């Protein structure tokens, strides 16, 4: 039996119409009964241990954030079932500062744990993996954390607009309007971790900058976290240009999926080339995520596997 602090805590832990309890029950195979301000668990010894750990994690998350989402419950389940509990410290993306709760980003798989550790230990990190493995989301989480702690003064988000090529200049609007469609995944991650108004304010004050890869040429960026998303769509020369933009006190994170290269036929991939060239250099971390690290809807992993089996994907 798990004793809770109050009926209010129980209400928040159980979720709307016991949604969170059902999620835990189905995943762990436990019998769970919520009664007032306590929870009854029935199952095998292993199931009981896992259940107590999951509730311990989500209670801590509730105290830190002031609320729970189904994604928090699923993250706790993945952490406990995947054996990640206590192995990698979460990334704090928002400090309470006496105003509201803190927010945290947690590695949910062993591969994600290696990725987070690599970002903490190295100034340059190249992360390769299929869709849904959290490459971009965790990179943005690390960038926001570094900004919050005052370790950097700026976040720069970069993406090669291969689909538009040189036609980018013919799109209507200023540079932000032109590039925003290609940077949408990065903004989605930012909005997960910060209030929308703060993202807007930081963007207006140039604390968060968006830029197509071509606009990075000739610049040196100091005290910044610089994220290049979709790095598989860079040429060798573009990747070299990007990596050499790093100034003092900066961190570079490159993410990409080498199975989704959109470069013209015969053009070598800059990310694949960089992995080979840089793998033995100190302070450069290279992380390979796998299908087992996919944390989107469970069907995503099966869909990716299906496209790998049959040609044409």
C-alpha positions in Angstrom: 0.0 0.0 0.0 1.2 3.5 -0.9 0.1 6.3 1.5 -0.3 9.7 -0.1 -0.2 13.1 1.4 -3.7 14.1 0.6 -6.8 13.3 -1.5 -5.8 16.2 -3.8 -2.5 14.4 -4.5 -4.4 11.2 -5.2 -6.7 13.0 -7.6 -3.7 14.4 -9.5 -1.8 11.0 -9.5 -4.8 9.0 -10.7 -5.5 11.3 -13.7 -8.8 12.2 -15.3 -11.1 9.2 -15.0 -8.1 7.2 -13.6 -6.2 7.5 -16.9 -2.8 7.4 -15.3 -3.8 4.4 -13.2 -4.9 2.5 -16.3 -1.7 3.3 -18.1 0.4 1.9 -15.2 -1.9 -1.1 -14.7 -1.8 -2.1 -18.4 2.0 -1.7 -18.7 3.0 -3.4 -15.5 0.2 -6.0 -15.3 -0.6 -4.8 -11.8 -3.9 -4.6 -10.0 -4.2 -1.1 -8.8 -7.0 0.3 -6.6 -7.2 4.0 -5.5 -8.9 4.5 -2.2 -9.1 8.0 -0.7 -5.5 9.0 0.0 -3.8 5.7 -0.5 -3.1 3.2 -3.4 -3.4 -0.6 -3.1 -1.1 -2.7 -5.4 -1.5 -6.4 -6.1 0.8 -8.5 -8.2 4.1 -10.4 -8.2 7.0 -9.2 -6.2 8.7 -7.8 -9.3 5.5 -6.0 -10.3 5.0 -4.5 -6.9 8.6 -3.2 -6.8 8.2 -1.7 -10.3 4.8 -0.2 -9.3 6.2 1.4 -6.2 9.1 2.9 -8.2 6.8 4.3 -10.9 4.6 6.0 -8.3 7.7 7.3 -6.5 8.9 8.9 -9.8 5.5 10.5 -10.7 5.0 11.8 -7.2 8.4 13.5 -7.4 7.5 14.9 -10.9 4.2 16.1 -9.5 6.0 18.0 -6.7 8.4 19.5 -9.2 5.9 20.5 -11.9 2.7 20.9 -10.0 0.8 18.8 -12.5 1.1 15.5 -14.4 0.6 14.6 -18.1 0.2 11.2 -19.5 3.7 11.7 -21.1 5.2 12.0 -17.6 3.6 8.7 -16.5 4.8 6.9 -19.7 8.3 8.4 -19.1 8.3 7.0 -15.6 7.2 3.6 -16.9 9.9 3.5 -19.5 12.5 4.6 -17.0 11.6 1.8 -14.5 10.9 -1.0 -17.1 14.0 0.0 -19.1 16.2 0.0 -16.1 17.2 3.7 -16.4 16.1 4.7 -12.9 18.9 6.7 -11.2 21.4 6.1 -13.9 21.3 9.5 -15.6 20.3 12.7 -13.8 17.4 14.5 -15.5 17.9 17.9 -17.3 16.3 20.8 -15.4 14.9 23.1 -18.1 13.2 25.6 -15.9 14.2 26.8 -12.4 11.5 27.6 -10.0 13.0 30.9 -8.7 10.1 31.0 -6.3 7.7 31.4 -9.3 6.0 28.2 -10.3 7.4 24.7 -10.5 10.6 23.4 -12.1 10.4 21.4 -15.3 12.6 18.4 -16.1 13.6 16.4 -19.2 14.5 12.8 -18.5 16.3 10.1 -20.6 13.8 7.3 -21.1 16.1 4.7 -22.6 19.7 3.5 -22.2 20.6 5.1 -25.5 19.1 8.4 -24.5 21.0 8.2 -21.2 24.3 7.9 -23.2 23.2 10.9 -25.3 22.4 13.1 -22.3 25.7 12.1 -20.7 27.6 12.9 -23.9 26.0 16.4 -24.1 27.1 17.0 -20.5 30.7 15.9 -21.0 31.5 17.2 -24.5 31.5 20.5 -26.3 30.6 18.9 -29.6 28.1 16.0 -29.9 26.9 14.2 -33.0 23.8 12.1 -32.4 22.5 9.7 -35.1 19.3 7.7 -34.9 15.8 7.0 -36.4 12.8 9.2 -36.0 11.2 9.3 -32.5 14.4 8.6 -30.5 14.4 12.1 -28.9 17.5 13.4 -30.7 16.1 16.9 -31.2 13.9 17.1 -28.0 16.8 16.2 -25.7 19.2 18.6 -27.5 16.7 21.5 -27.0 16.3 20.4 -23.4 20.0 20.6 -22.8 20.2 24.0 -24.6 17.4 25.5 -22.4 19.0 24.1 -19.3 22.3 25.7 -20.1 20.6 29.0 -20.8 18.6 28.8 -17.5 21.8 28.1 -15.5 23.5 31.1 -17.1 26.2 28.8 -18.7 25.4 30.3 -22.1 23.7 33.5 -23.3 22.1 32.3 -26.5 20.5 29.3 -28.2 20.9 29.1 -32.0 18.7 26.7 -33.9 19.8 25.7 -37.4 18.3 23.4 -40.0 19.3 22.9 -43.7 16.3 23.7 -45.8 17.2 21.1 -48.5 13.6 20.8 -49.7 13.6 24.5 -50.6 17.2 24.6 -51.8 18.1 28.0 -53.2 14.4 28.8 -53.6 14.3 29.9 -49.9 15.1 33.4 -51.0 11.9 33.6 -53.1 9.6 32.7 -50.2 7.5 35.7 -48.9 8.3 37.3 -45.5 11.4 37.9 -43.4 14.0 35.3 -42.6 12.0 34.0 -39.6 8.9 33.6 -41.7 10.8 31.7 -44.3 12.7 29.4 -42.0 10.0 28.7 -39.5 8.4 25.8 -41.4 11.7 24.0 -41.5 12.4 24.7 -37.8 8.9 23.7 -36.5 10.2 20.6 -34.7 12.7 22.7 -32.8 10.0 25.2 -31.8 7.7 22.4 -30.8 10.4 21.2 -28.4 11.0 24.7 -27.1 7.3 25.1 -26.4 7.3 21.9 -24.4 9.9 23.3 -22.1 9.2 27.0 -21.9 6.1 29.2 -21.9 5.1 30.3 -25.4 5.4 34.0 -24.3 8.9 33.4 -23.1 9.9 31.7 -26.3 8.5 34.7 -28.2 10.3 37.2 -25.9 13.7 35.4 -26.2 13.3 35.3 -30.0 12.5 39.0 -30.2 15.6 39.7 -28.0 17.8 37.5 -30.1 18.4 35.2 -27.1 16.9 32.4 -29.2 17.9 32.7 -32.9 16.7 30.8 -35.8 18.8 30.5 -38.9 19.1 28.5 -42.1 22.5 26.7 -42.4 23.6 29.0 -45.3 23.3 32.1 -43.0 25.9 30.6 -40.6 28.8 31.3 -42.9 31.4 33.7 -41.7 30.1 33.9 -38.1 31.7 33.0 -34.7 29.2 32.2 -31.9 30.4 32.6 -28.3 28.7 31.4 -25.2 25.9 29.7 -27.2 24.3 26.3 -27.6 24.1 25.7 -31.4 21.8 22.9 -32.6 21.9 21.6 -36.1 18.9 19.5 -36.8 18.5 17.2 -39.8 22.3 17.1 -40.1 22.2 14.3 -42.6 21.1 16.8 -45.2 24.4 18.7 -45.1 27.3 18.3 -47.5 30.8 17.7 -46.3 31.7 21.4 -46.8 28.5 22.6 -45.1 29.2 20.4 -42.1 32.8 21.7 -41.8 31.6 25.3 -42.1 29.0 24.7 -39.4 31.3 22.9 -36.9 33.9 25.7 -37.2 31.4 28.4 -36.1 31.9 27.5 -32.4 33.4 30.2 -30.3 34.5 30.3 -26.7 32.1 28.8 -24.1 29.9 27.3 -26.8 28.4 23.8 -27.3 27.4 22.3 -30.7 24.9 19.5 -31.0 24.2 17.9 -34.4 21.3 15.5 -34.9 20.4 13.4 -37.9 19.1 10.2 -39.3 21.4 8.6 -41.9 18.5 6.6 -43.4 16.7 9.8 -44.4 19.3 11.7 -46.5 17.7 14.1 -49.0 20.8 15.2 -50.7 21.1 14.9 -54.5 22.5 11.6 -55.7 26.2 11.4 -55.6 26.7 14.1 -53.0 28.4 12.7 -49.9 26.6 13.2 -46.6 28.3 15.7 -44.3 27.1 14.0 -41.1 28.3 10.5 -42.0 31.6 12.0 -43.1 31.9 13.9 -39.8 31.3 10.8 -37.7 34.2 9.1 -39.4 36.6 12.0 -39.2 35.9 13.1 -35.6 35.3 9.9 -33.8 38.8 9.8 -32.1 39.0 13.5 -31.1 38.7 14.4 -27.4 35.7 16.5 -26.3 33.7 15.3 -29.2 30.9 12.8 -28.4 29.3 10.5 -31.0 26.1 8.7 -30.0 24.2 6.2 -32.1 20.5 5.7 -31.1 18.6 2.6 -32.2 15.0 1.5 -32.8 14.9 0.4 -29.1 15.3 4.1 -28.2 12.1 5.2 -29.9 9.8 6.9 -27.4 6.9 8.0 -29.6 3.7 6.0 -30.0 4.6 2.2 -29.8 3.5 1.8 -33.5 6.3 4.1 -34.7 9.0 1.4 -33.9 7.0 -1.2 -35.8 6.4 1.1 -38.8 10.1 1.9 -39.1 10.9 -1.8 -38.9 8.3 -2.6 -41.6 9.9 0.0 -44.0 13.4 -1.6 -43.3 12.2 -5.0 -44.3 10.7 -4.1 -47.7 12.6 -2.1 -50.3 11.4 1.3 -51.4 11.3 3.0 -48.0 
